[in-house]
Every structure is written in C-alpha cells, then in structure tokens.
Amino acid sequence: MSGRKRKPTITGLISEVVADQQRAKQQTAKIEQQAAAAWAKESAKNAAREQREQAARDRQGAREKELAAATAEADAITRTLRARITELETLLTSTLHEDPYISFEMLKQPWRTPEFRPSPELTTPAQPPDERDYAPAPLSALAMLSPGRRRAHVLAEQEGRERFQRDVSAHAERERQRHAHLEAARARHEQSRRQDHVRIEHQHEAVDRWAADYAEGKRKAVADYFVQVLGSGRYPADFPTNVKVAYQPVEGRLMVDIDLPLLEAMPEEKACEYLTTRKRLKYQLLSQQERNRLYHEVIGQMALRTIRSVFAADRERRLHEAVCNGYVDTINTATGQQVHWCLISVEVTREVFDGLDLSRIKPLDCLSYLHAKVSRTPHQYHPVQPIIEYPWDDLPYADEIDAAIDLDTTQNLLDLDGFEFERLMVQLFSAIPAFTEVKPTRSRGDGGIDLVAINTTEFIGGRVAIQAKRYAPHRKVGVDTVREIIGSITERDFNKAIVITTSSFTPQAHQEATRLGVELYDAERLLWLLRQYLHREFTIDKQGTGRSPFNTSPRP
C-alpha cells in the first residue's frame, strides 16, 4: 500500500490552479513591463532623432536667412554704388529736361497769413461754481425736531453762501485774467503778422528793384540773377557749390567761376558681393584708371552744364557768349601751400552752343570741339591757364548799386544784414561833403576793404579805403582789423584808411591805429554822422529796445 501513488485531492488541485494563475499573471506583468520599457526606449530614440533633425533644420534655416540677408545687403550696396556712378556719369544729361529759368516773382517770399491759434487754456472758460454744491444736506423729519440741529443747519447754509460768493468772485477774476492774456496773445500775433507783412513787402520791393535793374542790364543785377540760377542746380551733396559771376555788358559776356570737387569725391567701389565660404562682404573696386576717367568726365559735364544753364535761363537773349572756369582748392605738393587752380576753361558763343545736341555728345569730345582748355591729368590737379580770367581780386567795384532797402526813420543798425549795412555806409559817406566817388567793393577778394572813396580835403586828401564792421556793442574791434586794412592799402594806391563800427575798439586797436595813421569811427561817432548827414535817427540796440544810447555829438 505504501508504494502506491497518492491520489490528488480537490484542495491540492485548486491550489495548483491558483498557483498557475499567479505565475501566468506575473509572466504577463513582466512581459508588459518589458514591452513598456521597449516602447519608452524607442520613443526616446525617436524624440532624440526628431530633436536632431529639427536642430539641423533650424541651422539650415538660419544659414539660409543669414545668406539671404547678406546677399540682400550686398545687392543694396551694389545698387547704391551703381546709382552713385550713374549720377556722376549723367550730371549733364539728367538735367536737360529741366528749365533753369527763374522768374523774379519766384524770388519773392510768399505772403503768409498765419491763423491765430491760442492755447486751449486761453480759449476754454473755467466752469463757474454751482450754488447747489455749497448747500448742506437737508434735515430729516426727525432732525427737524431738534433745535440744535436746526441752528447748525442754518449756520451751514450761511457758511455755504459765503463760500459760494467767494468762489464766484475768484472765478470772475480768473476769467478776467484769462481774457486779458487772450487779448495780449492776440495783440502779439497781430503785431507779428504786421511785422511779417512789412518785411515781406520790403523784400518784394527789393526784388522789384532788382528786376528793374536786371531789365536795364545793370551788371550787378545781371550777375546776381545768374548766381541764383546756378545756385539752384542739383549736384551731389558732397560737391562744392560756390560760384562767382560777372557780367560784361559791352561784350555781352557772362563770366562764371565754379568750384570743382576733388578726386576724393569719386567712389572707390563699383559693386559688392557676399562670399558664402568666408561669410563676409567683398567689394569690387574701380581701377585707378576708371576713377580718373570718371573724374575727367565729371568736371567736363559741370562746365557744359553751367553754360547750358546760363544760356537757357537767358530768355531775353542778353548774353552773346559765356565763359566758365572750373577751379579746385587743393595743396601744392611742391610748396605745401593752399592753391586755387583752374582745371578747365571754356568760352563759347550762344550761336555755337545752340548748335549742340547735348543729349548725344560725349563731354570730353564736345569740349575738344569747343577748343576748351582741360587739364590733361585733372586727377593730379595740374592747372591750365584760363581762356579769360576775370580780375576778382583787383578790387573791382559793385556797379550802379544804391541801397536796395528802404530804411525807416528810426531803425536798429543791428537789424540790418551785412549787405544792407554796407550800402548804408555808401549813402553816409556819399552825403559827407569831404568824400566823393564812394563805391562798395565786391565781397570776395577785397582784402578787408568794403568801400573806396576820394577825400577832397586839400593837402591831406586822396584815395581812402574804408572797412565797415557791424558788431554788437559787447564785441570790440581788435588790433587785427587795423593791421588787415593797413596790409591791404600798402599793396594798393591809397592815402588813408578808415575803420567804422557799430561797436567800439580795444585799447590795442587804438594804439596801433595811432601808430599807423588809421582813423577809427566808433558807434558814437557813427550815429552822430548818420543824424548829421543823412538826417536819420538810428539805434544800436542788441535787445531791440529802440532807444539810441548816443544823443550828443561825439567827442573830438
């Protein structure tokens, strides 16, 4: 019996089944954990791969943006460089459609009628006090039964009425002040409007006189008109714009001197590109030969353009010929001194110039046809002798010019500009019996001499050089001015020098003038002379008070 196998019991079978189920669950859980771990690992790999790919895409996008931005910058620079070169190559042809003529009406300042616009604080009245805001709150029925509350309410009403009356008075005073300030502002506006009207009216009268002188062919009026014409031309911002003009009516000739740019005004680059491998901009340079050629063409175009503007603006056909000399201000490398050298000179008659088709010519070929003098190496500033050179520095006189101003009977001398003050000095010395043939000089190259006159006083007379200084009272004329005029008259045939000013002189100036024999006229003497010989009362007042500080004759 002991060797026989025991028959399993129901309990044992159940236990085995339960154990099998538990093992199956554990196995399932293990498999699920392994699957989850594998999925997580795969997800992490995918995420890392996606991050790497995104980073690569971002780097590629950044590189493309950087390349696009750099290429755009290079293209913009190239367009700017080419536009500059085109501008210089077409200085002449780009203006052929423009009419340089300026009518005298265009030179008049427009009439202005500015509207009176006071601040809102002056135009907006303040809100008046409301009596209801000062009354106490009404008593309730229960409070009305209390005598003390009724008395307090009556006192509060009385106090409210008093405060209301005070605030009404204060409001009325504020309104009175507001109206006063408003009227004062209106008066200031009206005064400013009248002053502007008078100033513009005087300017219009001066332009009308200028136009009349121009119609009569007066040299100064004609020259000044063409200064306006040539000054209105459009040139690159870094080009010089100085111009000098002289009119010679007998020959019907206009002389024009223009300032030319230096070679440095020519661009050095002509294009730009972006190097992707080196990540930087690379400029394509103009060769030195190309820059020299461009400079040569520029000065030629400027001369032809100047003459074209002169003839085109001369609607009266007053001019028979024009001369244009182009100069540069540079350093003479041999001496180290500043020089003013002519690089181009052209003279042409209207008949010959009218036969040119400027839209089809080559500037240098055209100048050769006109027998112009052009420096063979203008980039090295080798000068040429002008065909006709006007003697600007030989003290020529400003012809037939009386003061183009109407001076009031009382006027502040410091309100005059330099031109007006100089012309007033012409009137003054012309009225003094001891002086004759009083003439103003030109503004440039006068060596400090503003007027030239003849002193008719016996034994001590002769040619007199006069320098006029319109200075504020606090600014004294120094010894340098005295030495300057002495240096000028020693080079010319003058017997005496006079310095006249709206100010006074330093002690050193007085000492030097005494030593060198220069007469000094200070503000006191100037005002006395104006009253004595022009019979006009002037002031010298920096603040504009209109009161003359000198009312007696000057000390001898």
C-alpha positions as CSV (number, residue, x, y, z in Angstrom):
1,M,0.0,0.0,0.0
2,S,2.8,2.4,0.8
3,G,4.2,2.2,-2.8
4,R,1.0,3.3,-4.4
5,K,0.8,6.9,-5.7
6,R,-1.4,9.2,-3.7
7,K,-4.4,10.5,-5.5
8,P,-4.5,14.3,-5.6
9,T,-7.2,15.9,-3.6
10,I,-9.6,18.6,-4.7
11,T,-7.8,21.1,-2.4
12,G,-4.5,20.4,-4.0
13,L,-5.9,20.8,-7.5
14,I,-7.3,24.1,-6.6
15,S,-4.0,25.2,-5.1
16,E,-2.1,24.2,-8.2
17,V,-4.6,26.1,-10.4
18,V,-4.3,29.2,-8.3
19,A,-0.5,28.9,-8.4
20,D,-0.6,28.5,-12.2
21,Q,-2.8,31.6,-12.5
22,Q,-0.5,33.6,-10.3
23,R,2.5,32.6,-12.3
24,A,0.7,33.5,-15.5
25,K,-0.2,36.9,-14.1
26,Q,3.4,37.5,-13.1
27,Q,4.6,36.4,-16.5
28,T,2.1,38.7,-18.2
29,A,3.1,41.6,-16.0
30,K,6.7,41.0,-16.7
31,I,6.0,40.9,-20.5
32,E,4.0,44.2,-20.2
33,Q,6.8,45.8,-18.3
34,Q,9.3,44.7,-20.9
35,A,7.1,46.0,-23.7
36,A,6.6,49.3,-21.9
37,A,10.3,49.7,-21.4
38,A,11.0,48.8,-25.0
39,W,8.3,51.4,-26.1
40,A,9.7,54.1,-23.9
41,K,13.2,53.4,-25.2
42,E,12.0,53.6,-28.7
43,S,10.1,56.8,-28.0
44,A,13.2,58.4,-26.5
45,K,15.2,57.4,-29.6
46,N,12.5,58.8,-31.9
47,A,12.4,62.0,-29.8
48,A,16.1,62.4,-29.8
49,R,16.2,61.8,-33.6
50,E,13.4,64.4,-34.1
51,Q,15.3,66.9,-32.0
52,R,18.5,66.3,-34.0
53,E,16.6,66.7,-37.3
54,Q,14.8,69.8,-36.0
55,A,18.1,71.3,-34.9
56,A,19.5,70.5,-38.3
57,R,16.5,72.2,-40.0
58,D,16.9,75.2,-37.7
59,R,20.6,75.5,-38.5
60,Q,19.8,75.2,-42.2
61,G,17.1,77.9,-41.9
62,A,19.4,80.2,-40.0
63,R,22.1,79.7,-42.6
64,E,19.6,80.4,-45.4
65,K,18.3,83.6,-43.6
66,E,21.9,84.7,-43.0
67,L,22.7,84.1,-46.6
68,A,19.6,85.9,-47.8
69,A,20.2,88.9,-45.5
70,A,23.9,89.1,-46.5
71,T,23.0,88.8,-50.2
72,A,20.3,91.5,-49.9
73,E,22.8,93.8,-48.1
74,A,25.4,93.2,-50.9
75,D,22.7,93.8,-53.5
76,A,21.6,97.1,-51.8
77,I,25.2,98.3,-51.6
78,T,25.8,97.4,-55.2
79,R,22.6,99.4,-56.2
80,T,23.8,102.4,-54.2
81,L,27.3,102.3,-55.7
82,R,25.9,101.9,-59.2
83,A,23.4,104.7,-58.6
84,R,26.3,107.0,-57.5
85,I,28.3,106.2,-60.6
86,T,25.3,106.7,-62.8
87,E,24.6,110.0,-61.1
88,L,28.1,111.2,-61.9
89,E,28.1,109.9,-65.4
90,T,24.8,111.7,-66.2
91,L,25.4,115.0,-64.4
92,L,24.7,116.8,-67.7
93,T,22.0,114.6,-69.5
94,S,19.9,114.1,-66.3
95,T,19.2,117.8,-66.2
96,L,18.5,118.5,-69.9
97,H,14.7,118.3,-69.3
98,E,14.9,120.9,-66.5
99,D,14.3,124.6,-67.2
100,P,16.8,126.6,-65.1
101,Y,14.9,129.9,-65.7
102,I,13.9,131.7,-62.5
103,S,11.3,134.5,-62.7
104,F,11.7,137.3,-60.3
105,E,8.3,136.5,-59.0
106,M,9.7,133.2,-57.9
107,L,12.3,135.0,-55.8
108,K,9.6,136.8,-53.8
109,Q,8.7,135.4,-50.4
110,P,5.1,134.2,-50.3
111,W,2.6,136.1,-48.4
112,R,1.7,134.4,-45.1
113,T,-1.4,134.9,-43.1
114,P,-0.9,132.7,-40.1
115,E,-4.1,131.8,-38.2
116,F,-4.4,132.9,-34.6
117,R,-4.4,129.7,-32.6
118,P,-4.2,130.4,-28.9
119,S,-3.7,127.6,-26.4
120,P,-6.8,125.8,-25.1
121,E,-6.1,127.2,-21.6
122,L,-6.8,130.7,-23.0
123,T,-9.9,129.8,-25.1
124,T,-11.7,127.5,-22.7
125,P,-13.6,129.2,-19.9
126,A,-13.5,127.7,-16.5
127,Q,-16.6,126.1,-15.1
128,P,-18.4,128.6,-12.8
129,P,-19.3,127.5,-9.3
130,D,-22.7,125.9,-8.8
131,E,-24.6,127.2,-5.7
132,R,-26.2,123.7,-5.2
133,D,-22.7,122.3,-4.4
134,Y,-22.4,124.7,-1.4
135,A,-25.8,123.9,0.3
136,P,-25.8,121.4,3.2
137,A,-27.8,118.3,3.0
138,P,-31.5,118.8,4.1
139,L,-32.5,117.7,7.6
140,S,-34.6,114.7,8.0
141,A,-38.0,115.0,9.7
142,L,-36.6,113.6,13.0
143,A,-33.7,116.1,12.9
144,M,-36.1,118.9,12.4
145,L,-37.5,118.3,15.8
146,S,-34.0,119.2,17.4
147,P,-33.5,122.9,17.9
148,G,-29.7,122.4,18.0
149,R,-29.7,120.6,14.7
150,R,-31.8,123.3,13.1
151,R,-29.5,126.0,14.3
152,A,-26.5,124.1,13.0
153,H,-28.2,123.7,9.6
154,V,-28.9,127.4,9.4
155,L,-25.2,128.2,10.1
156,A,-24.1,125.7,7.5
157,E,-26.4,127.3,4.9
158,Q,-24.9,130.7,5.7
159,E,-21.3,129.5,5.5
160,G,-22.1,127.8,2.2
161,R,-23.5,131.0,0.7
162,E,-20.4,132.9,1.9
163,R,-18.0,130.3,0.3
164,F,-20.1,130.4,-2.9
165,Q,-19.8,134.2,-3.1
166,R,-16.0,134.0,-2.6
167,D,-15.6,131.3,-5.3
168,V,-17.8,133.3,-7.7
169,S,-15.5,136.3,-7.2
170,A,-12.4,134.2,-7.6
171,H,-13.9,132.7,-10.8
172,A,-14.7,136.1,-12.2
173,E,-11.1,137.2,-11.5
174,R,-9.7,134.2,-13.2
175,E,-11.9,134.8,-16.2
176,R,-10.8,138.4,-16.3
177,Q,-7.2,137.3,-16.3
178,R,-7.8,134.7,-19.0
179,H,-9.5,137.3,-21.2
180,A,-6.6,139.7,-20.7
181,H,-4.0,137.0,-21.5
182,L,-6.0,136.0,-24.6
183,E,-6.2,139.6,-25.8
184,A,-2.4,140.0,-25.2
185,A,-1.7,136.9,-27.2
186,R,-4.0,138.2,-29.9
187,A,-2.1,141.5,-29.9
188,R,1.3,139.8,-30.1
189,H,0.0,137.7,-33.0
190,E,-1.3,140.7,-34.8
191,Q,2.0,142.6,-34.3
192,S,4.0,139.7,-35.6
193,R,1.7,139.4,-38.6
194,R,2.1,143.1,-39.3
195,Q,5.9,142.8,-39.0
196,D,6.0,139.8,-41.3
197,H,3.8,141.8,-43.8
198,V,6.2,144.8,-43.7
199,R,9.2,142.6,-44.0
200,I,7.8,140.6,-47.0
201,E,6.6,143.9,-48.5
202,H,10.1,145.3,-48.3
203,Q,11.5,142.1,-49.7
204,H,9.1,142.3,-52.7
205,E,10.1,145.9,-53.3
206,A,13.8,144.9,-53.2
207,V,13.1,142.1,-55.8
208,D,11.1,144.6,-58.0
209,R,14.1,147.0,-57.9
210,W,16.4,144.1,-58.7
211,A,14.1,143.1,-61.6
212,A,14.1,146.7,-62.9
213,D,17.9,146.8,-62.7
214,Y,18.1,143.5,-64.5
215,A,15.9,144.7,-67.3
216,E,18.2,147.7,-67.7
217,G,21.2,145.4,-67.9
218,K,23.0,146.6,-64.9
219,R,26.0,144.5,-64.3
220,K,25.4,143.7,-60.6
221,A,21.7,142.8,-61.1
222,V,22.5,140.5,-64.1
223,A,25.4,138.8,-62.2
224,D,23.3,138.3,-59.1
225,Y,20.4,136.8,-61.1
226,F,22.7,134.2,-62.6
227,V,24.1,133.4,-59.2
228,Q,20.6,132.5,-58.2
229,V,20.2,130.4,-61.4
230,L,23.4,128.4,-60.9
231,G,22.8,128.1,-57.2
232,S,19.5,126.3,-57.8
233,G,21.2,123.4,-59.7
234,R,21.1,119.9,-58.2
235,Y,24.5,118.4,-57.5
236,P,25.6,115.6,-55.2
237,A,25.6,116.7,-51.6
238,D,29.4,116.4,-51.2
239,F,30.1,118.7,-54.2
240,P,31.1,122.3,-53.6
241,T,28.5,124.9,-54.6
242,N,30.5,128.1,-54.6
243,V,30.1,130.2,-57.8
244,K,31.2,133.7,-58.8
245,V,29.6,135.5,-61.7
246,A,30.5,138.7,-63.5
247,Y,28.6,140.4,-66.4
248,Q,30.4,142.4,-69.1
249,P,27.6,144.3,-70.9
250,V,29.7,145.7,-73.7
251,E,30.8,142.2,-74.9
252,G,27.5,140.6,-73.8
253,R,29.6,138.1,-71.9
254,L,29.0,136.3,-68.7
255,M,32.0,135.1,-66.7
256,V,31.4,132.2,-64.3
257,D,33.9,130.6,-62.0
258,I,32.8,127.4,-60.3
259,D,34.4,125.2,-57.7
260,L,35.0,121.6,-58.7
261,P,35.1,118.6,-56.4
262,L,38.3,116.8,-55.6
263,L,39.2,113.3,-56.8
264,E,38.2,112.0,-53.4
265,A,34.5,112.7,-54.3
266,M,34.7,109.9,-56.9
267,P,33.7,106.5,-55.5
268,E,36.3,103.8,-55.0
269,E,34.0,100.8,-55.2
270,K,31.6,99.8,-58.0
271,A,30.0,96.6,-56.7
272,C,29.7,94.3,-53.7
273,E,29.1,90.5,-53.3
274,Y,28.7,88.2,-50.3
275,L,31.3,85.4,-50.0
276,T,29.4,82.4,-48.6
277,T,32.6,80.4,-47.7
278,R,34.2,83.3,-45.8
279,K,31.0,84.8,-44.6
280,R,32.0,88.4,-45.4
281,L,31.3,91.1,-48.0
282,K,33.7,91.6,-50.8
283,Y,33.9,95.0,-52.7
284,Q,34.8,95.2,-56.3
285,L,36.9,98.3,-56.7
286,L,37.1,100.8,-59.5
287,S,40.5,100.8,-61.1
288,Q,42.5,104.0,-60.7
289,Q,42.2,104.5,-64.5
290,E,38.4,104.2,-64.2
291,R,38.3,106.7,-61.3
292,N,40.5,109.1,-63.2
293,R,38.3,108.8,-66.3
294,L,35.2,109.4,-64.3
295,Y,36.7,112.5,-62.6
296,H,37.7,113.8,-66.0
297,E,34.1,113.4,-67.3
298,V,32.6,114.9,-64.2
299,I,34.5,118.2,-64.5
300,G,33.7,118.4,-68.2
301,Q,30.0,117.8,-67.6
302,M,30.0,120.5,-64.9
303,A,31.4,123.1,-67.2
304,L,29.0,122.2,-70.1
305,R,26.0,122.1,-67.6
306,T,26.9,125.6,-66.3
307,I,27.0,127.1,-69.7
308,R,23.8,125.3,-70.7
309,S,22.0,126.7,-67.6
310,V,23.2,130.2,-68.3
311,F,22.0,130.3,-71.9
312,A,18.7,128.5,-71.1
313,A,17.9,131.0,-68.3
314,D,18.7,134.0,-70.5
315,R,15.2,134.4,-72.1
316,E,16.0,138.0,-73.1
317,R,19.0,136.7,-75.1
318,R,21.1,139.3,-73.5
319,L,24.2,137.1,-73.5
320,H,26.2,136.6,-76.6
321,E,28.9,134.4,-75.1
322,A,29.7,132.7,-71.8
323,V,32.9,131.7,-70.1
324,C,33.2,129.0,-67.5
325,N,36.3,128.4,-65.4
326,G,36.4,125.4,-63.0
327,Y,38.7,125.6,-60.0
328,V,39.8,123.2,-57.2
329,D,41.1,124.2,-53.8
330,T,44.0,121.9,-53.0
331,I,47.5,121.7,-51.7
332,N,50.5,122.4,-53.9
333,T,52.6,119.3,-53.1
334,A,55.7,121.2,-54.2
335,T,55.3,124.1,-51.7
336,G,52.8,122.7,-49.3
337,Q,50.7,125.9,-49.8
338,Q,46.9,126.1,-50.4
339,V,46.2,126.9,-54.1
340,H,43.2,127.7,-56.2
341,W,43.9,126.1,-59.5
342,C,41.9,126.1,-62.8
343,L,41.4,122.6,-64.3
344,I,39.0,123.5,-67.1
345,S,38.2,126.7,-69.0
346,V,35.7,127.0,-71.9
347,E,34.5,130.0,-73.9
348,V,31.6,129.6,-76.3
349,T,29.2,131.8,-78.1
350,R,25.4,131.3,-77.9
351,E,25.3,130.6,-81.7
352,V,27.8,127.7,-81.4
353,F,26.3,126.3,-78.2
354,D,22.8,126.3,-79.7
355,G,24.1,124.0,-82.4
356,L,25.0,121.3,-79.9
357,D,22.8,118.3,-79.2
358,L,23.8,117.8,-75.6
359,S,21.8,114.5,-75.3
360,R,24.1,112.8,-77.8
361,I,27.5,114.3,-77.2
362,K,30.4,112.9,-75.2
363,P,31.5,115.6,-72.8
364,L,35.3,115.4,-73.5
365,D,34.8,115.3,-77.2
366,C,32.5,118.2,-77.1
367,L,35.0,120.3,-75.0
368,S,37.6,119.5,-77.6
369,Y,35.3,120.7,-80.3
370,L,34.8,123.9,-78.4
371,H,38.6,124.4,-78.1
372,A,38.3,124.3,-74.3
373,K,41.3,124.1,-72.1
374,V,41.2,121.0,-70.0
375,S,43.9,119.6,-67.7
376,R,45.4,116.5,-69.2
377,T,45.7,115.0,-65.8
378,P,43.0,116.6,-63.7
379,H,43.2,113.9,-61.1
380,Q,46.7,115.2,-60.4
381,Y,45.4,118.8,-60.3
382,H,47.7,120.0,-63.0
383,P,46.4,123.5,-63.7
384,V,45.6,125.2,-67.0
385,Q,45.6,128.9,-67.8
386,P,42.0,130.2,-68.1
387,I,41.0,131.4,-71.5
388,I,39.6,134.6,-69.9
389,E,40.3,135.3,-66.3
390,Y,38.2,137.9,-64.5
391,P,40.2,140.1,-62.1
392,W,38.2,139.2,-59.0
393,D,41.0,140.2,-56.6
394,D,41.8,143.5,-58.2
395,L,39.2,145.3,-56.1
396,P,36.5,145.8,-58.8
397,Y,33.5,147.8,-57.8
398,A,29.9,146.7,-57.4
399,D,28.5,148.8,-60.2
400,E,25.4,151.1,-60.1
401,I,24.2,149.8,-56.8
402,D,22.4,152.1,-54.4
403,A,21.0,150.6,-51.2
404,A,18.3,148.1,-52.2
405,I,16.5,148.9,-49.0
406,D,14.1,151.4,-47.6
407,L,15.3,152.4,-44.1
408,D,12.8,153.6,-41.6
409,T,13.3,157.0,-39.9
410,T,14.3,155.1,-36.8
411,Q,15.9,151.7,-37.2
412,N,18.2,149.5,-35.2
413,L,21.5,149.1,-37.1
414,L,21.9,145.6,-35.7
415,D,18.7,144.6,-37.6
416,L,20.5,145.2,-40.9
417,D,22.3,142.4,-42.6
418,G,25.9,142.9,-43.9
419,F,24.7,143.9,-47.4
420,E,22.3,146.5,-46.1
421,F,24.8,147.9,-43.6
422,E,27.5,148.3,-46.3
423,R,25.0,150.1,-48.6
424,L,24.0,152.4,-45.8
425,M,27.7,153.3,-45.4
426,V,27.8,154.1,-49.1
427,Q,24.9,156.5,-48.6
428,L,26.6,158.0,-45.5
429,F,30.0,158.7,-47.0
430,S,28.4,159.9,-50.2
431,A,26.5,162.5,-48.1
432,I,29.6,163.8,-46.3
433,P,31.0,166.7,-48.3
434,A,34.6,165.7,-47.8
435,F,34.1,162.4,-49.7
436,T,33.3,161.8,-53.4
437,E,33.1,158.7,-55.7
438,V,32.1,156.4,-52.9
439,K,31.9,152.8,-54.2
440,P,31.5,149.5,-52.5
441,T,33.8,146.7,-53.4
442,R,32.9,143.1,-54.1
443,S,32.5,140.8,-51.1
444,R,35.3,138.4,-52.1
445,G,39.0,139.3,-52.5
446,D,38.6,142.8,-51.1
447,G,41.4,142.4,-48.6
448,G,39.2,143.8,-45.8
449,I,38.3,146.9,-47.9
450,D,34.5,147.4,-48.0
451,L,34.3,150.9,-49.6
452,V,36.6,153.1,-51.6
453,A,36.2,156.9,-51.7
454,I,38.1,160.0,-52.6
455,N,38.8,162.5,-49.8
456,T,38.8,166.0,-51.4
457,T,40.3,167.7,-48.3
458,E,43.2,169.9,-49.5
459,F,46.8,168.6,-48.7
460,I,45.6,165.5,-46.8
461,G,43.1,164.1,-49.3
462,G,43.3,161.2,-51.7
463,R,42.0,157.7,-52.1
464,V,40.6,156.3,-48.9
465,A,40.0,152.6,-48.0
466,I,37.1,152.1,-45.6
467,Q,36.2,148.9,-43.7
468,A,32.8,148.6,-42.0
469,K,32.2,146.3,-39.0
470,R,28.6,145.7,-37.9
471,Y,29.3,144.3,-34.4
472,A,27.2,144.1,-31.3
473,P,28.1,146.6,-28.6
474,H,29.9,144.0,-26.4
475,R,32.1,142.8,-29.3
476,K,35.0,145.2,-29.7
477,V,37.0,145.6,-32.9
478,G,40.6,144.3,-32.3
479,V,44.0,145.2,-33.5
480,D,43.9,142.5,-36.2
481,T,41.4,144.6,-38.2
482,V,43.6,147.6,-38.1
483,R,46.6,145.6,-39.3
484,E,44.5,143.9,-42.0
485,I,43.4,147.1,-43.7
486,I,46.9,148.6,-43.4
487,G,48.3,145.5,-45.1
488,S,45.7,145.9,-47.9
489,I,46.3,149.6,-48.6
490,T,50.1,149.2,-48.7
491,E,49.6,146.9,-51.7
492,R,47.4,149.5,-53.5
493,D,47.4,153.2,-54.1
494,F,45.6,154.5,-51.0
495,N,46.4,157.6,-48.9
496,K,44.3,156.8,-45.9
497,A,42.4,154.0,-44.1
498,I,39.2,154.3,-42.0
499,V,37.6,151.6,-39.9
500,I,34.0,152.3,-38.8
501,T,31.9,150.1,-36.5
502,T,28.7,149.9,-34.6
503,S,30.7,148.9,-31.5
504,S,34.0,150.2,-30.1
505,F,37.7,149.5,-30.3
506,T,40.1,147.7,-28.0
507,P,42.9,149.8,-26.4
508,Q,45.4,147.9,-28.6
509,A,43.5,148.8,-31.7
510,H,43.6,152.5,-30.7
511,Q,47.4,152.3,-30.1
512,E,48.0,150.6,-33.4
513,A,45.7,153.0,-35.3
514,T,47.6,156.0,-33.8
515,R,50.9,154.5,-34.8
516,L,49.8,153.6,-38.4
517,G,47.6,156.6,-39.1
518,V,44.3,154.8,-39.3
519,E,41.1,156.7,-38.4
520,L,38.7,154.9,-36.1
521,Y,35.0,155.7,-36.1
522,D,33.2,154.1,-33.2
523,A,29.4,153.7,-32.6
524,E,29.1,157.1,-31.0
525,R,30.6,158.9,-34.0
526,L,28.7,156.7,-36.5
527,L,25.3,157.6,-35.1
528,W,26.2,161.3,-35.0
529,L,27.3,161.2,-38.6
530,L,24.0,159.5,-39.6
531,R,22.0,162.2,-37.9
532,Q,24.2,165.0,-39.2
533,Y,24.4,164.0,-42.9
534,L,21.5,161.5,-43.6
535,H,19.1,163.2,-41.1
536,R,18.0,159.8,-39.8
537,E,17.8,158.6,-36.3
538,F,19.3,155.1,-35.8
539,T,19.9,153.0,-32.8
540,I,22.4,150.3,-31.9
541,D,20.5,148.0,-29.6
542,K,21.1,144.3,-29.3
543,Q,17.9,143.8,-27.3
544,G,15.7,145.8,-29.7
545,T,14.6,148.5,-27.2
546,G,14.7,151.1,-29.9
547,R,16.4,153.7,-27.7
548,S,19.6,155.3,-29.0
549,P,22.4,155.2,-26.4
550,F,24.1,158.2,-28.1
551,N,22.3,161.5,-28.4
552,T,25.0,164.1,-28.3
553,S,27.7,164.9,-30.8
554,P,30.8,162.7,-30.5
555,R,33.9,163.7,-28.7
556,P,36.6,165.1,-31.0
